[in-house]
Every structure is written in C-alpha cells, then in structure tokens.
C-alpha cells in the first residue's frame, strides 16, 4: 500500500539557534522536540514523509526552507497557504496516489487536510487518543523504541 506520513513543522527552527544558517533542508530546519519525535517516528515506519508548514505547505525532507518564519495554521496570518494552494501542491507532488495518509498532528490540522485529500484516500490520526503534547511525545518515542506503529 502506498502510504504518506505528514508531520507538523513546529515553532523552533534552526535560525533560532544559528541565525546565520541560511537556506536549510526541511529535514534539518525544524527543531522542536515534538517535530523531532514525529520525524523519528516517520523515518521508522514510512518510506515517504513530509513536513506540513503553514507558510510553505508540504515539504519533502530535501526541500529547502529559505529563511526563518513564524506562521501557524489557525492564527489568521496573511501568509498561511490557502486550501487551493495546498491542494495544488498535494497534486503536483503526486500525493494523490497515496492510498493512506497518516497525520501526526492535532485537531487544527483536520480542516486543513480534509480540504486537501481526495475521497479515495484514507486518513488516520494516530495521536488523537493522547491529550496533550507530553503524552503525544511519550507515545511517539515508545512506538519508535518498541518498533510498534501507533
């Protein structure tokens, strides 16, 4: 089955630690503990994964993030990508071919992804049962350690 894991980007980025970092691969740009745990999980269980950024959309690990930014879904920020832009990008990157999409994120991503995925795709939210980021982190870390997908 063709699967895709989508992980949220997170506020803390490489430029917060190294302001002179310059353009950086998406895989190396996001430093929040939650993002890092999601990335480890995605690498452990999926052949293909992307980071979802409110400003840049769906970023493959090698895609370049040009510079620091602070844009989040649900904030009304003018630079948030529209559903139309996200849908176009999802199609252009051939994610419509995926039968299963797994989102490692909370409620604020539901409306975003529901506007993007198509009817033939199954989307799952393995972190839904966990209330709070601490419990989500524990679940992700345990899953990777025990090699047991959520």
SERO-4910 file (N, C-alpha, C, O; in steps of 0.05 Angstrom, whole numbers):
BEGIN
 pado doro    nc1    nc2    nc3   cac1   cac2   cac3    cc1    cc2    cc3    oc1    oc2    oc3
  Unk    A     17    -24      0      0      0      0     18     25      0     38     26     14
  Unk    A     10     44    -16     25     70    -17     16     88      6     -7     95      8
  Unk    A     35     94     23     29    110     47     46    135     49     68    136     39
  Unk    A     35    155     61     49    180     66     44    189     94     22    189    104
  Unk    A     66    197    108     63    207    135     68    238    134     87    247    121
  Unk    A     50    253    146     52    282    147     57    290    176     43    282    194
  Unk    A     78    306    180     85    315    207     84    346    208     90    359    189
  Unk    A     76    357    232     75    386    234    103    398    237    121    384    245
  Unk    A    106    423    229    133    435    229    142    443    257    164    434    265
  Unk    A    128    459    271    137    468    298    149    496    297    160    504    276
  Unk    A    148    509    319    156    537    321    187    541    321    198    558    308
  Unk    A    201    524    336    230    527    338    244    517    313    240    494    304
  Unk    A    261    534    302    274    528    277    304    533    280    314    546    299
  Unk    A    319    523    261    349    524    261    358    553    265    379    557    278
  Unk    A    344    572    254    352    600    255    350    612    284    362    632    290
  Unk    A    334    599    301    332    607    328    358    601    343    365    614    363
  Unk    A    372    581    334    397    571    346    421    582    331    441    591    343
  Unk    A    419    582    304    441    592    287    429    613    267    421    605    245
  Unk    A    428    638    275    415    659    258    427    661    230    414    670    212
  Unk    A    452    652    227    465    654    201    463    629    184    477    626    165
  Unk    A    445    611    192    444    585    179    437    587    149    446    570    133
  Unk    A    423    607    141    416    609    112    395    588    104    384    574    121
  Unk    A    390    586     78    371    566     68    378    538     78    402    530     76
  Unk    A    359    523     87    364    497    100    344    476     91    320    482     87
  Unk    A    353    451     88    335    429     81    314    427    103    319    431    127
  Unk    A    289    421     94    267    418    113    273    398    135    266    402    158
  Unk    A    286    376    128    293    356    148    310    367    171    310    356    193
  Unk    A    325    388    165    343    399    186    334    426    197    346    437    216
  Unk    A    312    436    187    303    463    194    287    465    220    289    485    234
  Unk    A    272    444    227    254    445    249    264    430    273    272    407    272
  Unk    A    265    444    296    280    434    320    262    429    344    273    420    364
  Unk    A    237    434    343    221    430    367    221    400    375    221    383    357
  Unk    A    220    394    401    220    366    409    198    350    397    201    327    390
  Unk    A    174    362    394    152    347    382    157    341    353    152    318    344
  Unk    A    167    361    338    173    356    310    194    334    307    192    316    291
  Unk    A    214    335    324    236    315    323    226    287    328    234    268    315
  Unk    A    208    285    348    196    259    354    179    249    331    180    225    324
  Unk    A    164    267    319    148    259    295    166    250    272    160    231    258
  Unk    A    188    264    268    206    258    246    219    230    251    221    214    232
  Unk    A    227    224    276    238    198    282    218    176    276    224    155    265
  Unk    A    193    181    284    171    162    280    167    158    250    165    135    241
  Unk    A    165    180    235    160    178    206    183    162    193    177    145    175
  Unk    A    207    167    200    230    153    188    230    123    196    238    106    180
  Unk    A    220    117    220    219     89    229    198     72    214    202     49    209
  Unk    A    176     85    207    153     69    197    144     75    168    127     61    157
  Unk    A    155     96    156    146    104    129    169    107    109    190    116    117
  Unk    A    163    100     84    183    105     63    182    134     54    202    145     46
  Unk    A    158    146     57    155    174     48    141    190     70    120    182     81
  Unk    A    153    213     76    141    231     95    147    260     88    166    266     74
  Unk    A    129    278     97    132    306     91    126    322    116    111    313    134
  Unk    A    137    346    117    130    365    139    109    384    127    112    394    105
  Unk    A     89    390    143     68    409    135     73    435    148     72    438    173
  Unk    A     78    456    132     84    483    141     61    501    132     53    500    109
  Unk    A     52    518    150     30    536    142     39    556    121     23    565    105
  Unk    A     65    562    121     76    582    101     84    568     75     80    579     54
  Unk    A     97    545     77    108    532     53     93    507     44     99    496     22
  Unk    A     74    498     59     58    475     50     73    449     56     85    446     77
  Unk    A     71    430     38     82    403     41    111    402     33    118    406      9
  Unk    A    129    398     52    158    399     47    170    371     49    168    358     70
  Unk    A    182    361     27    197    336     29    222    342     45    230    365     47
  Unk    A    235    321     55    259    325     72    281    342     58    294    358     71
  Unk    A    284    339     32    304    354     17    296    381      7    312    397     -3
  Unk    A    270    388     10    261    414      1    274    436     18    280    431     42
  Unk    A    280    458      7    294    480     21    275    500     33    256    510     20
  Unk    A    279    505     59    265    527     72    284    551     71    305    550     83
  Unk    A    276    573     58    294    594     52    304    610     77    327    618     79
  Unk    A    285    614     96    292    630    119    272    626    142    252    612    138
  Unk    A    278    638    165    261    635    188    234    648    182    231    667    166
  Unk    A    213    638    196    186    650    193    170    641    218    178    622    232
  Unk    A    148    655    223    131    648    245    102    650    235     89    670    239
  Unk    A     93    629    222     66    628    211     54    601    219     66    580    215
  Unk    A     30    602    231     18    577    240    -11    576    231    -25    596    229
  Unk    A    -21    551    226    -49    548    218    -66    557    242    -59    554    265
  Unk    A    -89    568    235   -108    575    255   -103    602    268   -117    610    288
  Unk    A    -83    617    258    -77    643    270    -87    667    254    -86    690    263
  Unk    A    -97    661    230   -106    683    213    -83    698    200    -88    720    188
  Unk    A    -59    688    202    -36    702    190    -39    704    159    -48    684    147
  Unk    A    -33    727    148    -37    730    119    -21    712    101    -27    708     78
  Unk    A      1    701    112     19    684     95     11    654     96     25    638     84
  Unk    A    -10    647    111    -18    619    112    -27    611     83    -42    625     70
  Unk    A    -18    588     74    -26    578     48    -56    572     48    -67    562     67
  Unk    A    -68    578     25    -97    572     23   -101    543     17    -83    529      9
  Unk    A   -126    534     21   -133    506     15   -127    500    -15   -119    478    -21
  Unk    A   -133    519    -32   -128    516    -61    -98    511    -67    -90    494    -82
  Unk    A    -81    528    -54    -52    525    -58    -42    498    -47    -26    485    -60
  Unk    A    -52    491    -24    -44    465    -12    -53    442    -30    -38    423    -34
  Unk    A    -77    443    -40    -88    422    -58    -71    419    -83    -64    397    -92
  Unk    A    -64    442    -95    -48    442   -119    -21    429   -114    -11    413   -129
  Unk    A     -9    437    -91     17    426    -84     16    395    -79     33    380    -87
  Unk    A     -6    387    -65    -10    359    -59    -12    343    -85     -1    321    -86
  Unk    A    -25    354   -105    -27    341   -131     -1    341   -145      8    320   -156
  Unk    A     13    364   -146     38    367   -161     59    348   -150     76    338   -165
  Unk    A     58    343   -124     79    325   -111     70    296   -112     82    279    -99
  Unk    A     48    290   -126     38    263   -130     29    250   -104     30    225   -102
  Unk    A     19    265    -85      9    253    -61    -19    242    -64    -29    228    -46
  Unk    A    -33    249    -86    -59    238    -91    -57    208    -96    -77    194    -93
  Unk    A    -34    198   -104    -30    169   -109    -31    153    -83    -35    129    -84
  Unk    A    -26    166    -61    -24    152    -36    -51    142    -27    -71    157    -28
  Unk    A    -53    117    -19    -78    105    -10    -83    113     19   -106    117     27
  Unk    A    -61    115     34    -64    121     62    -47    145     69    -24    146     62
  Unk    A    -59    164     84    -45    187     94    -47    186    124    -69    184    135
  Unk    A    -24    189    138    -23    189    167    -14    216    176      8    225    169
  Unk    A    -30    230    192    -23    256    202    -16    255    232    -32    247    248
  Unk    A      9    263    238     18    264    266     14    292    276     33    307    280
  Unk    A    -11    299    280    -16    326    290    -44    327    303    -59    308    302
  Unk    A    -50    350    314    -74    353    329    -97    363    313    -97    363    288
  Unk    A   -118    372    327   -143    380    315   -141    402    294   -156    402    274
  Unk    A   -122    421    298   -121    444    280   -114    436    251   -117    452    233
  Unk    A   -104    411    248    -97    402    221   -120    389    206   -118    384    182
  Unk    A   -141    382    221   -164    367    208   -176    382    185   -178    371    163
  Unk    A   -183    408    190   -196    423    168   -177    427    145   -185    427    122
  Unk    A   -152    431    152   -131    436    131   -129    411    113   -131    414     88
  Unk    A   -127    387    125   -123    363    108   -149    353     96   -148    343     74
  Unk    A   -171    357    109   -197    349     98   -202    364     72   -216    353     54
  Unk    A   -192    388     69   -195    404     45   -177    395     22   -180    403     -1
  Unk    A   -157    378     29   -136    371     10   -138    342      0   -134    338    -24
  Unk    A   -143    323     18   -143    295      9   -168    289     -7   -188    303     -5
  Unk    A   -166    268    -24   -189    261    -41   -204    237    -29   -195    225     -9
  Unk    A   -227    231    -40   -245    211    -29   -232    184    -28   -238    168    -10
  Unk    A   -215    177    -47   -203    150    -48   -181    146    -26   -172    124    -22
  Unk    A   -174    168    -13   -152    166      7   -163    162     35   -183    174     43
  Unk    A   -150    145     50   -157    141     78   -137    157     95   -113    155     91
  Unk    A   -148    173    113   -130    189    130   -134    180    159   -156    176    168
  Unk    A   -112    176    173   -113    169    201    -98    188    218    -79    201    209
  Unk    A   -106    190    243    -96    209    263    -87    193    288   -102    193    308
  Unk    A    -64    180    287    -57    162    310    -52    176    337    -52    163    357
  Unk    A    -50    203    337    -45    216    362    -71    226    375    -70    238    397
  Unk    A    -93    222    362   -119    232    372   -125    223    401   -135    239    417
  Unk    A   -119    198    409   -126    189    436   -110    204    458   -117    203    481
  Unk    A    -88    217    450    -70    228    470    -76    257    475    -75    273    456
  Unk    A    -83    264    499    -90    292    506    -65    306    516    -55    300    537
  Unk    A    -55    325    501    -32    340    509     -6    330    496     -3    307    490
  Unk    A     12    349    491     36    344    476     55    325    490     69    310    478
  Unk    A     55    326    517     72    308    532     65    279    527     83    262    524
  Unk    A     39    273    527     31    245    523     36    237    494     43    214    488
  Unk    A     33    256    475     39    250    447     69    243    444     76    224    430
  Unk    A     86    259    456    115    254    455    121    227    466    136    212    454
  Unk    A    110    220    489    115    193    501    106    171    482    121    152    478
  Unk    A     83    174    470     72    153    452     90    150    428     96    127    420
  Unk    A     99    172    416    116    171    393    143    158    400    152    140    385
  Unk    A    155    167    422    181    156    429    179    126    436    197    110    428
  Unk    A    158    118    450    154     90    457    150     73    431    161     51    429
  Unk    A    134     83    413    129     69    388    155     63    373    160     41    363
  Unk    A    173     83    371    198     80    357    216     60    372    228     43    360
  Unk    A    218     63    399    234     45    415    225     16    412    241     -2    408
  Unk    A    199     12    413    188    -15    412    183    -25    384    173    -47    380
  Unk    A    189     -8    364    184    -15    336    155    -24    331    150    -44    318
  Unk    A    137     -9    343    109    -16    341     93      9    334     90     28    349
  Unk    A     83      9    309     68     32    298     43     38    314     28     19    321
  Unk    A     38     63    319     13     71    332    -12     66    315    -34     71    324
***
